[in-house]
Amino acid sequence: MAKSPPRYVTKAGDSPLWASEPFRVFFPLGIAAALFGLLLWPLHYAGWWELYPALQHPRILIFGFGAAFVFGFLGTAWPRFLEAEALRVWEVGTLIAGWIVAQLAYARGSIAVGDLLGGITCLVFLFVLGRRLFGEKREIPPPGFALAFFSVALASATLFAWSAGLGEYSVQVSLLLRLFAYQGFLLLPILGVGSYLFARFFQVAGAPPAFGKGRHRGLFVWGAAGLILVSFFIEAYISARWGNMTRFGAMVLWAWGALPGIWAVKAPGTRAWALRFGLILLALAFLCRVIWPSPLFAFQHLLFLGGFCQVILLTADRVILGHCDDLAGVLPKSRAWQWMVWLMVLTAATRATADLVPSTRVSHHIYAALMLVTILMIWMGLHLKRLRRIPPGE
């Protein structure tokens, strides 16, 4: 008998809206963490923040901002794909508490403690998701969502390794753990979830599908993920150039096999165009490291700002519009998103200049931080009222 398609609904329960749709809490928390992590630089240069934020900044941006968006998205979508019970108050409350105390530890400069707390919080999140998969005996979710689950497990293991001091074992292990945490934790969910979600950016309400599902999509998703993990070991132990070449190849494989249609059809609106542009910037960041392997941070910020941040905000934008608004009534063109995209490019270029031209480092650190703060405030302004709305039709 053919498997019936999922209905993307949860079992009837008594969870309040903020718990059954935890993106309503975690997305604003992620923005708050990002604003704090970004403002550490101008505060430090102004003499108002004593600690040099070289470690605080990336931890808060990845495991504050990034983790909050991963928790919010998966915590909402996972039970719907499984048609299982929505997250309960105690589960979401525990995750919020763990996330907050980890950020507070990072803010105090207690990096190892923050890593330990962050690892425990990720482990709790895995338990929350796994309880719906194994406890309710549901079928395995689509490959993309299984990959996102794996990325949280990878982040948890990496944070525990850091808290145990394994990052000091050798230069190679230190680099490998940074790649797992700063790239793998966000890149793998983007490829996994994106293989399912990104096609919807190109769908016009009332029109037939813009393009068909790629054949053997799961194979391409897991194949690209495997290549990315291999690329981390290549970069840490053999060559940064060949590691990034492998990562670039993985992106091309994924784009060709998992999302073949979005590169051929015309973008029906600003968000679809921005998404395609953000994915290109992701691949371009790896290609730049192939050509110029030495300027690590310059091109890493092209990856973080032009790629990760842009794609994460677009994905969250889509989630909010789908749950809190009428997608059919959303205008295809968005001047706000046009501004955000070009400000993101300018921010990435400004931050890259800080590393490529050392004489500009302080001023460009400040400018880049303030520009990204502006982008995040624009995004939050678009959605603050929506996040409080009851879903249409309820």
PAVO-295119 format. One line per field, with one value per residue (C-alpha): residue number from 1; x, y, z. Coordinates in nm, 2 decimals. Each point is the difference from the previous one (the first is absolute). Layout:
BEGIN
i	NUM ...
X	X ...
Y	Y ...
Z	Z ...
# end
This chain:
BEGIN
i	1 2 3 4 5 6 7 8 9 10 11 12 13 14 15 16 17 18 19 20 21 22 23 24 25 26 27 28 29 30 31 32 33 34 35 36 37 38 39 40 41 42 43 44 45 46 47 48 49 50 51 52 53 54 55 56 57 58 59 60 61 62 63 64 65 66 67 68 69 70 71 72 73 74 75 76 77 78 79 80 81 82 83 84 85 86 87 88 89 90 91 92 93 94 95 96 97 98 99 100 101 102 103 104 105 106 107 108 109 110 111 112 113 114 115 116 117 118 119 120 121 122 123 124 125 126 127 128 129 130 131 132 133 134 135 136 137 138 139 140 141 142 143 144 145 146 147 148 149 150 151 152 153 154 155 156 157 158 159 160 161 162 163 164 165 166 167 168 169 170 171 172 173 174 175 176 177 178 179 180 181 182 183 184 185 186 187 188 189 190 191 192 193 194 195 196 197 198 199 200 201 202 203 204 205 206 207 208 209 210 211 212 213 214 215 216 217 218 219 220 221 222 223 224 225 226 227 228 229 230 231 232 233 234 235 236 237 238 239 240 241 242 243 244 245 246 247 248 249 250 251 252 253 254 255 256 257 258 259 260 261 262 263 264 265 266 267 268 269 270 271 272 273 274 275 276 277 278 279 280 281 282 283 284 285 286 287 288 289 290 291 292 293 294 295 296 297 298 299 300 301 302 303 304 305 306 307 308 309 310 311 312 313 314 315 316 317 318 319 320 321 322 323 324 325 326 327 328 329 330 331 332 333 334 335 336 337 338 339 340 341 342 343 344 345 346 347 348 349 350 351 352 353 354 355 356 357 358 359 360 361 362 363 364 365 366 367 368 369 370 371 372 373 374 375 376 377 378 379 380 381 382 383 384 385 386 387 388 389 390 391 392 393 394
X	0.00 0.13 0.09 -0.25 0.15 0.05 -0.26 0.25 -0.22 0.05 -0.21 -0.26 0.15 -0.02 0.33 -0.04 0.09 0.35 0.09 -0.16 0.17 0.32 0.14 -0.22 0.24 0.33 0.01 -0.01 0.24 0.24 -0.02 0.07 0.30 0.13 -0.04 0.19 0.28 0.04 0.00 0.28 0.25 -0.10 -0.04 0.35 0.16 -0.18 0.15 -0.34 0.05 0.33 0.02 0.13 -0.29 0.19 -0.15 -0.32 -0.11 0.01 -0.15 -0.29 -0.06 0.01 -0.14 -0.22 -0.14 0.05 -0.11 -0.31 -0.11 0.07 -0.19 -0.29 -0.03 0.05 -0.21 -0.29 0.05 0.12 -0.33 -0.20 0.20 -0.05 -0.36 0.11 -0.07 0.10 0.27 -0.13 0.05 0.26 0.20 0.02 0.05 0.30 0.15 -0.04 0.15 0.30 0.05 -0.01 0.24 0.25 -0.01 0.05 0.30 0.14 -0.07 0.20 0.29 -0.05 0.04 0.05 -0.31 -0.20 0.11 -0.10 -0.34 -0.05 0.09 -0.25 -0.27 0.06 -0.02 -0.33 -0.13 0.10 -0.19 -0.31 0.01 0.09 -0.29 -0.24 0.19 0.07 -0.24 -0.30 0.14 -0.02 0.16 0.34 -0.04 0.12 0.38 0.03 -0.15 0.20 0.31 -0.10 -0.05 0.35 0.15 -0.14 0.17 0.32 -0.02 -0.07 0.30 0.23 -0.11 0.07 0.34 0.08 -0.12 0.23 0.30 0.05 0.04 0.34 0.11 0.16 -0.03 -0.17 -0.26 -0.06 -0.07 -0.22 -0.22 -0.03 -0.11 -0.26 -0.14 0.03 -0.09 -0.15 -0.26 -0.16 0.10 -0.15 -0.35 0.00 0.07 -0.24 -0.30 0.06 -0.03 -0.36 -0.09 0.18 -0.21 -0.29 0.16 -0.06 -0.36 -0.27 -0.33 -0.26 0.25 0.13 0.34 0.28 0.21 0.00 0.17 0.35 0.05 0.19 0.00 0.08 0.31 0.13 -0.08 0.19 0.28 0.06 0.00 0.25 0.23 -0.03 0.11 0.29 0.10 0.03 0.26 0.18 0.03 0.11 0.26 0.10 -0.08 -0.23 -0.02 -0.10 -0.24 -0.19 0.02 -0.18 -0.25 -0.07 -0.05 -0.25 -0.20 -0.01 -0.10 -0.28 -0.12 -0.01 -0.15 -0.23 -0.13 0.05 -0.30 0.08 0.30 -0.21 -0.33 -0.05 -0.01 -0.37 0.09 0.27 0.03 0.05 0.27 0.16 0.01 0.17 0.25 0.07 0.06 0.24 0.19 0.03 0.17 0.20 0.15 0.15 0.12 0.18 0.18 0.11 0.15 0.13 0.03 0.19 -0.25 -0.21 -0.22 -0.06 -0.18 -0.14 -0.21 -0.12 -0.12 -0.16 -0.15 -0.08 -0.08 -0.11 -0.16 -0.19 -0.13 -0.09 -0.20 -0.17 -0.10 -0.13 -0.19 -0.17 -0.09 -0.16 -0.19 -0.13 -0.11 -0.10 -0.12 -0.18 0.28 -0.24 -0.03 0.38 0.13 0.26 0.23 0.14 0.19 0.11 0.16 0.17 0.16 0.09 0.18 0.21 0.08 0.10 0.24 0.14 0.04 0.19 0.23 0.06 0.08 0.23 0.19 0.07 0.21 0.14 0.11 0.12 0.01 -0.38 -0.06 -0.15 -0.22 -0.13 -0.07 -0.22 -0.17 -0.07 -0.15 -0.22 -0.12 -0.10 -0.18 -0.19 -0.09 -0.12 -0.21 -0.16 -0.08 -0.14 -0.21 -0.16 -0.11 -0.05 -0.37 -0.04 0.17 -0.30 -0.27 -0.21 0.04 -0.24 -0.32 0.03
Y	0.00 0.35 0.22 0.29 0.35 0.17 0.26 0.22 0.02 -0.10 -0.22 0.18 0.12 0.28 0.18 0.38 0.16 0.11 -0.35 -0.19 0.26 0.08 0.21 0.28 0.00 -0.12 0.23 0.32 -0.15 -0.07 0.36 0.12 -0.22 0.11 0.37 -0.05 -0.20 0.26 0.30 -0.15 0.13 0.37 -0.02 -0.15 0.26 0.28 -0.14 -0.10 -0.38 -0.11 -0.35 -0.04 -0.17 -0.23 -0.31 0.14 0.14 -0.32 -0.21 0.23 0.04 -0.37 -0.16 0.30 0.13 -0.31 -0.25 0.20 0.00 -0.38 -0.07 0.22 -0.15 -0.37 0.03 0.12 -0.21 -0.34 -0.09 0.10 -0.22 -0.29 0.10 -0.04 0.19 0.37 0.11 0.05 0.29 -0.18 -0.10 0.35 0.16 -0.24 0.08 0.38 -0.02 -0.20 0.23 0.31 -0.12 -0.11 0.35 0.16 -0.22 0.11 0.36 -0.04 -0.14 -0.35 -0.16 -0.36 0.02 0.15 -0.29 -0.25 0.16 0.04 -0.37 -0.11 0.22 -0.15 -0.34 0.08 0.12 -0.33 -0.18 0.22 -0.08 -0.36 -0.06 0.08 -0.22 -0.31 0.04 0.04 -0.25 0.23 -0.05 0.16 0.36 0.11 -0.01 0.37 0.01 -0.31 0.19 0.30 -0.23 -0.14 0.36 0.06 -0.32 0.11 0.34 -0.16 -0.23 0.29 0.21 -0.28 -0.05 0.37 0.00 -0.30 0.19 -0.22 0.32 0.04 -0.36 0.11 0.27 -0.24 -0.11 0.37 0.09 -0.31 0.09 0.36 -0.13 -0.23 0.27 0.32 -0.15 -0.35 0.10 0.25 -0.13 -0.35 0.11 0.26 -0.28 -0.24 0.22 0.20 -0.31 0.00 0.36 0.21 -0.11 0.17 0.34 -0.04 -0.12 0.25 -0.03 -0.17 -0.10 -0.35 -0.10 0.21 -0.32 -0.36 -0.18 -0.10 -0.37 -0.18 0.32 -0.17 -0.16 0.34 0.16 -0.27 -0.02 0.38 -0.02 -0.29 0.20 0.30 -0.21 -0.14 0.35 0.10 -0.27 0.09 0.36 -0.08 -0.27 0.05 0.33 0.29 0.04 -0.36 0.00 0.30 -0.14 -0.31 0.22 0.20 -0.33 -0.11 0.32 -0.05 -0.36 0.10 0.29 -0.22 -0.31 0.12 0.33 -0.02 0.22 0.32 0.08 -0.02 0.17 0.37 0.13 0.10 0.26 0.17 -0.28 -0.27 0.22 0.07 -0.37 -0.10 0.28 -0.11 -0.36 0.13 0.20 -0.32 -0.18 0.31 0.02 -0.35 0.08 0.31 -0.21 -0.24 0.29 0.19 -0.25 0.23 0.28 -0.22 0.25 0.22 -0.27 -0.17 0.31 -0.01 -0.35 0.11 0.33 -0.03 -0.37 -0.14 0.32 0.08 -0.35 -0.05 0.33 -0.09 -0.35 0.15 0.27 -0.28 -0.19 0.31 0.09 -0.36 -0.02 0.36 0.15 -0.08 -0.08 0.06 0.37 0.06 0.22 -0.16 0.30 0.12 0.32 -0.09 -0.32 0.18 0.23 -0.29 -0.19 0.29 0.10 -0.36 0.01 0.33 -0.13 -0.31 0.22 0.24 -0.29 -0.17 0.33 0.01 -0.31 0.07 0.35 0.00 0.38 0.00 -0.28 0.20 0.23 -0.27 -0.24 0.28 0.08 -0.36 -0.07 0.31 -0.08 -0.36 0.14 0.22 -0.30 -0.21 0.29 0.04 -0.37 0.01 0.30 -0.19 -0.29 0.12 0.04 -0.32 -0.21 0.08 -0.09 -0.31 -0.22 0.08 -0.21 -0.08
Z	0.00 -0.09 0.29 0.03 -0.01 0.34 0.10 0.19 0.31 0.36 0.23 0.20 0.33 0.26 -0.08 -0.03 -0.33 0.11 0.10 -0.30 -0.23 0.18 -0.28 0.15 0.30 -0.14 -0.31 0.21 0.25 -0.28 -0.12 0.35 0.03 -0.34 0.09 0.33 -0.17 -0.27 0.23 0.20 -0.26 0.01 0.38 0.04 -0.23 0.19 0.32 0.15 -0.03 0.15 -0.14 -0.36 -0.16 -0.24 0.15 0.14 -0.34 -0.21 0.28 0.05 -0.37 -0.07 0.31 0.10 -0.32 -0.21 0.26 0.08 -0.37 -0.03 0.32 -0.11 -0.34 0.08 0.32 -0.21 -0.32 0.14 0.18 -0.30 -0.24 0.24 0.08 0.36 0.32 -0.01 0.24 0.35 0.24 0.22 -0.31 -0.15 0.34 0.07 -0.34 0.05 0.35 -0.13 -0.29 0.22 0.26 -0.27 -0.15 0.34 0.06 -0.34 0.09 0.32 -0.19 0.15 -0.34 0.12 0.23 -0.29 -0.22 0.26 0.05 -0.37 -0.06 0.27 -0.16 -0.34 0.16 0.16 -0.34 -0.15 0.27 -0.06 -0.37 0.05 0.24 -0.28 -0.25 0.21 0.29 -0.22 -0.26 -0.29 -0.34 -0.07 -0.12 -0.34 -0.06 0.04 0.34 0.11 -0.11 0.21 0.30 -0.07 0.00 0.35 0.12 -0.17 0.17 0.34 -0.04 -0.10 0.29 0.25 -0.17 0.05 0.36 0.07 -0.14 -0.31 -0.21 0.15 -0.10 -0.33 -0.26 -0.24 0.26 0.09 -0.36 -0.05 0.29 -0.12 -0.34 0.15 0.22 -0.21 -0.33 0.03 0.26 -0.23 -0.35 0.05 0.11 -0.29 -0.25 0.17 0.06 -0.31 -0.22 0.11 0.07 -0.25 -0.30 0.17 -0.04 -0.38 0.03 -0.11 0.18 -0.23 -0.26 -0.08 0.16 -0.14 -0.03 0.09 0.29 -0.07 -0.05 0.28 0.20 0.32 -0.16 -0.11 0.34 0.20 -0.27 0.03 0.38 0.00 -0.23 0.23 0.30 -0.20 -0.11 0.37 0.06 -0.33 0.11 0.35 -0.09 -0.36 -0.17 0.04 -0.38 -0.06 0.29 -0.14 -0.35 0.13 0.19 -0.32 -0.19 0.26 -0.04 -0.38 0.04 0.24 -0.21 -0.31 0.15 0.28 -0.14 -0.38 -0.08 0.19 -0.22 -0.32 0.08 0.03 0.36 0.06 0.27 0.21 0.26 -0.27 -0.16 0.33 0.09 -0.33 0.06 0.36 -0.12 -0.26 0.26 0.21 -0.28 -0.10 0.35 -0.04 -0.35 0.13 0.26 -0.28 -0.20 0.31 0.29 0.24 0.08 0.23 0.17 -0.30 -0.20 0.31 0.06 -0.36 0.09 0.33 -0.11 -0.36 0.02 0.34 0.14 -0.32 -0.06 0.37 0.01 -0.33 0.13 0.33 -0.21 -0.19 0.32 0.15 -0.32 -0.02 0.36 0.08 -0.32 -0.33 -0.25 -0.29 0.12 0.04 -0.28 -0.22 0.01 0.33 0.02 0.35 -0.12 -0.28 0.25 0.23 -0.28 -0.11 0.35 0.07 -0.30 0.12 0.35 -0.12 -0.22 0.29 0.24 -0.26 -0.05 0.38 -0.05 -0.34 0.09 0.36 0.03 -0.03 0.25 0.29 -0.20 -0.23 0.29 0.14 -0.33 -0.09 0.34 -0.01 -0.36 0.10 0.30 -0.23 -0.23 0.30 0.13 -0.35 0.00 0.35 -0.09 -0.28 0.22 0.36 -0.04 -0.20 0.27 0.23 -0.25 0.02 -0.31 -0.28 0.01 0.38
# end
